[in-house]
Amino acid sequence: MQSILATLGYVLSADGKQVLMIRRDARPDDQHFGYYNGLGGKLEPDEDVVAGMRREILEESGLTCDVVDFAGTVSWPGFGRDGANWFGFLFRVPAWSGTPLTGNDEGSLHWVDVSAVLAGELPMWESDRHFLPLVFASEPRPFHGVMPFANGRAQSWSFSA
């Protein structure tokens, strides 16, 4: 299976109670329009996943990652446009420097309570609610999940830790 390789990062406040998220509200034709999400994007051919995560965080938020903690991976077969497969490397960013931007070409940036994210209080991909408790666990362990998509909806979720 060929997949688009990507990163997805969650920048945490100093106390770990908030996370910086993008609200995809810049382009109405965006498949993620209106949804909150972590920061990240496609890997470049010449970079490893941590370098890609650091680049994406800097580009999207203006922040420099001081610490990047691996959270896990998720394979999303059929998630992308025209059924493209995506494979994501997920990270927590508990230490960073700089002043976050208020937005970028994809949307506005917001500090939101992790508890609100986990409680489903924000418009997000409903499928994110399956893996985000693993990302934000009080004693996180790396996980590896598979979430097949069809017609824009997750069909199932399985993972190992």
Sequence and secondary structure as in RCSB ss.txt:
>XXXX:A:sequence
MQSILATLGYVLSADGKQVLMIRRDARPDDQHFGYYNGLGGKLEPDEDVVAGMRREILEESGLTCDVVDFAGTVS
WPGFGRDGANWFGFLFRVPAWSGTPLTGNDEGSLHWVDVSAVLAGELPMWESDRHFLPLVFASEPRPFHGVMPFA
NGRAQSWSFSA
>XXXX:A:secstr
   EEEEEEEEE TTSSEEEEEE  S TT TTTT EE EEEE  TT  HHHHHHHHHHHHHS EEEEEEEEEEEE
ETT SGGG  EEEEEEEEEEEES   SEETTEEEEEEEHHHHHTT S   TTHHHHHHHHT SS   EEEE  EE
TTEE   EEE 
